[in-house]
Amino acid sequence: MLYSYVAIEGNIGAGKTTLATKFSEKLNAKLVLEEFAENPFLPKFYKEPDKYSFQLELSFLAERYQQILKELANRNLFYQVVVSDYIIHK
C-alpha cells in the first residue's frame, strides 16, 4: 500500500464517516472515527464561547492527535492502513 494513513475531511453531514467506513472495508484498514470524549472545556465554551473557544479547539486537536498517533503506532499484520473521518488539524 502506498499510504499508511487516509483521512476524509468535509462539512458536517457530508458523509465523512460513511465514506471512511467504505474505504476501510475496501482497503482492509483500521477505521478510526472522531471521538468526542469528555472535554472539560465544552461546558465552559457553551457558557462563554469567546473566552473558551481557543482552549476547546486546542483540546480537540490534542485528542485527535493522540488518537491517530496511537492507531498508527499499533499497525500490525492485521492492518497496515488507518482510515479516519477527520484530519487532526481542522
Secondary structure, 3 states (H helix, E strand, C coil): CCCCEEECCCCCCCCHHHHHHHHHHHHCCEEECCCCCCCCCHHHHHHCHHHHHHHHHHHHHHHHHHHHHHHHHCCCCCCCCEEECCCCCC
